Amino acid sequence: CGEGEKKAAPEKKFGYVAVCAGAGLEAVFRDLGVDGLVGGGQTMNPSTEDILKEIERTPAEIVYVLPNNKNIIMAAEQCVPLCEDKKVIVLPTKTVPQGISAMLSADPEASEEENTQAMTAAFANVHTSEVTYAARDSDFDGFAIKQGDYLALEEHQLFGTDQDLDTLLTRLAQAPEHQDAGFITIFYGEDVTEEQAQKAADIFTEACPSAEINLLPGGQPVYYYMISAE
């Protein structure tokens, strides 16, 4: 890698670096075996240098990077030629739930090719929705958004807006992606109480009878809910 004072010699075959914001999400990635975490997400994109630092600290021959945001993929890919003593593989995950799904499929015993294939196949099946609010009047994908509106996004595209959060969550839960899902995970953000989050989970449980619903504290900023459907 570059000239860093904290270079870790390889102790294992595979290592993992993920980008995310929120203590709960960081804990999920740590539990799944991620070595290095880079703070960042929608509101603050980490630099190539930030990502490279974590790659250097990871004691593995091959380091997978999960950018978990389409705006971070390029910065992550710039680490590949900068790293001389480790092989860097960037998996183009566009959302945190995709990154989590990829990690769930990681296999330390597999060959590099098998591991890359398994992780890529896993995150390709994940559909991500997010719920946030409009801090000001704005224009999103050509739609006029009013300050204080709740916004639901599907794969970062506008799904709908409403002044009532429960109404919006109900509409989102009735979307085909959630109706067809076997597993739905709801990560609730730092501005959401456990009680509010439970209400959101109840809405999804009622609207999606064939899905197994999991509710987890993500602690992410900006997004009240990040919803993963598989």
VEXVEX-619679 format. One record per residue (C-alpha): residue in three letters; x, y, z. Coordinates in steps of 0.05 Angstrom, whole numbers. Layout:
BEGIN
 donu      X      Y      Z
  ala      X      Y      Z
...
***
This chain:
BEGIN
 donu      X      Y      Z
  cys      0      0      0
  gly     22     73      7
  glu     72    100     57
  gly     31     89    120
  glu     60     78    189
  lys      4     28    203
  lys     13    -28    153
  ala    -11    -95    176
  ala     24   -157    151
  pro    -23   -211    123
  glu    -47   -259    177
  lys   -104   -288    136
  lys   -127   -296     64
  phe   -188   -249     63
  gly   -201   -183     97
  tyr   -259   -134     91
  val   -267    -59     94
  ala   -337    -27     94
  val   -363     44     91
  cys   -422     62    136
  ala   -448    113    185
  gly   -484     94    250
  ala   -461     55    311
  gly   -513      0    301
  leu   -493    -11    228
  glu   -419    -12    248
  ala   -434    -65    300
  val   -470   -108    248
  phe   -410   -104    201
  arg   -361   -120    258
  asp   -403   -180    278
  leu   -401   -205    206
  gly   -325   -202    205
  val   -308   -134    175
  asp   -238   -113    195
  gly   -240    -39    178
  leu   -296     12    179
  val   -296     78    144
  gly   -345    131    167
  gly   -388    160    112
  gly   -451    153     72
  gln   -501    199     39
  thr   -479    263     73
  met   -403    255     76
  asn   -365    215     26
  pro   -298    188     50
  ser   -236    200      8
  thr   -193    148    -27
  glu   -141    163     28
  asp   -191    146     83
  ile   -208     80     51
  leu   -135     64     36
  lys   -117     74    109
  glu   -165     20    130
  ile   -142    -27     75
  glu    -70    -18    100
  arg    -91    -35    171
  thr   -126    -99    149
  pro    -81   -160    160
  ala   -101   -199     98
  glu    -73   -217     29
  ile   -137   -200     -6
  val   -180   -142     19
  tyr   -252   -133     -4
  val   -279    -62     -1
  leu   -354    -50      6
  pro   -368     23    -11
  asn   -443     15      3
  asn   -459     79    -37
  lys   -455     91   -111
  asn   -418    157    -99
  ile   -362    122    -62
  ile   -349     65   -111
  met   -300    107   -152
  ala   -260    130    -92
  ala   -255     58    -70
  glu   -232     35   -139
  gln   -176     85   -138
  cys   -146     46    -80
  val   -134    -15   -125
  pro    -71     10   -161
  leu    -45     45    -98
  cys    -39    -19    -59
  glu     23    -59    -76
  asp     28   -111    -20
  lys    -46   -130    -19
  lys    -97   -147    -72
  val   -157   -101    -68
  ile   -225   -122    -95
  val   -280    -70    -96
  leu   -350   -100    -94
  pro   -396    -45   -123
  thr   -447    -45    -67
  lys   -492     16    -71
  thr   -527     10     -4
  val   -511    -13     67
  pro   -561    -72     63
  gln   -525    -96      0
  gly   -459    -94     38
  ile   -489   -133     96
  ser   -516   -185     49
  ala   -448   -192     15
  met   -415   -203     83
  leu   -466   -256    102
  ser   -443   -296     42
  ala   -368   -287     53
  asp   -331   -354     61
  pro   -261   -354     90
  glu   -249   -425     65
  ala   -268   -410     -8
  ser   -222   -392    -65
  glu   -217   -319    -85
  glu   -261   -331   -146
  glu   -314   -369   -107
  asn   -316   -317    -52
  thr   -323   -259   -100
  gln   -378   -296   -138
  ala   -417   -313    -75
  met   -414   -243    -47
  thr   -432   -211   -114
  ala   -492   -258   -124
  ala   -516   -243    -53
  phe   -517   -168    -57
  ala   -548   -169   -127
  asn   -612   -196    -96
  val   -621   -141    -45
  his   -671    -85    -54
  thr   -662    -23    -11
  ser   -712     30     10
  glu   -698     91     53
  val   -743    140     89
  thr   -720    210    104
  tyr   -750    280    108
  ala   -744    344     68
  ala   -704    396    108
  arg   -725    449     57
  asp   -767    459     -5
  ser   -731    425    -62
  asp   -737    389   -127
  phe   -723    314   -130
  asp   -724    276   -196
  gly   -769    332   -223
  phe   -818    328   -165
  ala   -831    388   -121
  ile   -818    369    -48
  lys   -843    412      9
  gln   -803    424     72
  gly   -825    375    126
  asp   -849    323     77
  tyr   -828    252     90
  leu   -793    220     30
  ala   -789    147     12
  leu   -734    126    -36
  glu   -727     60    -72
  glu   -655     48    -94
  his   -644    123    -85
  gln   -702    139   -134
  leu   -762    176   -107
  phe   -818    128    -88
  gly   -865    178    -57
  thr   -876    233     -6
  asp   -927    244     49
  gln   -937    290    108
  asp   -956    229    150
  leu   -900    179    163
  asp   -946    120    177
  thr   -984    130    112
  leu   -918    132     73
  leu   -892     70    108
  thr   -956     33     92
  arg   -951     51     19
  leu   -878     29     18
  ala   -895    -37     52
  gln   -947    -50     -2
  ala   -896    -40    -58
  pro   -883   -103   -100
  glu   -811   -110    -76
  his   -836   -117     -4
  gln   -896   -160    -22
  asp   -850   -210    -58
  ala   -795   -211     -5
  gly   -780   -269     40
  phe   -737   -228     88
  ile   -745   -154    107
  thr   -697   -120    154
  ile   -713    -50    181
  phe   -654    -11    207
  tyr   -678     50    246
  gly   -638    114    251
  glu   -611    156    307
  asp   -672    202    308
  val   -722    145    317
  thr   -745    117    384
  glu   -751     43    395
  glu   -827     53    403
  gln   -832     89    336
  ala   -789     35    303
  gln   -834    -20    331
  lys   -894     15    300
  ala   -858     16    232
  ala   -843    -59    240
  asp   -916    -72    256
  ile   -938    -36    192
  phe   -892    -81    151
  thr   -912   -144    189
  glu   -985   -130    174
  ala   -974   -111    101
  cys   -924   -167     85
  pro   -951   -231    116
  ser   -905   -276     77
  ala   -840   -241     98
  glu   -798   -251    160
  ile   -789   -181    190
  asn   -727   -161    230
  leu   -720    -95    266
  leu   -649    -70    283
  pro   -621     -5    311
  gly   -577     23    255
  gly   -563     90    288
  gln   -554    121    219
  pro   -561    196    210
  val   -608    229    159
  tyr   -649    166    144
  tyr   -703    148    194
  tyr   -708     79    163
  met   -665     38    117
  ile   -703    -23     93
  ser   -673    -84     62
  ala   -715   -134     23
  glu   -691   -201     -4
***
